């Protein structure tokens, strides 16, 4: 019998300081992948805040 696996995804919002950093990087022309790497975040987390 297959073992049941429960996955839990948690979405965390960026804090105000991180949003300011994201805005700065946007002004400097960083692409999403580079912004995520620079901020130590996943690309998807950054994309949610750039739309």
N, C-alpha and C positions, 0 to 999 in steps of 0.2 A: 504494500500500500504506500502511496506517495505521501511524503511528509508535507504538511500544510505550512506555507510560508506567508507571513503577513508583512507587507511592506508599508511603511508610513513615510509620506513625503511632507516636509514642512517648508513652507515658504516664508522667508523672513524679509521684511522690508529693509531697505537701506536707511541708515541713520542720516540725520541732517548733515553731519560732517562728510559722510560718504557721498551724499547727493551733491554737495558743493565741489568735492573732488571730481565727481563724474562730470559736472558742468564744465569745470576747468579743462579736463581732458578733451571734452567735446570741442571746446573753443580752439584747442591746440591741434585738432584734426586727427586725433587717434581713431582707429577703427574699433569696432566692438571687441574683437578678440584681444587687441592690444590694451584696451581700457580694462577689460576683465583681468588680464594678466598683471597690469600695473597696480590694480586695486586688490589683487589676491582673491578675486571672486570668480564664480562660474559665469560663462558667457550668457547663459539664460537669465541669470539674475540681473545682469547689466541691460540686456535687451528689454526686460519688463519696464525699466525706468527710462528708456530712451524713445518709447513709442509715443 
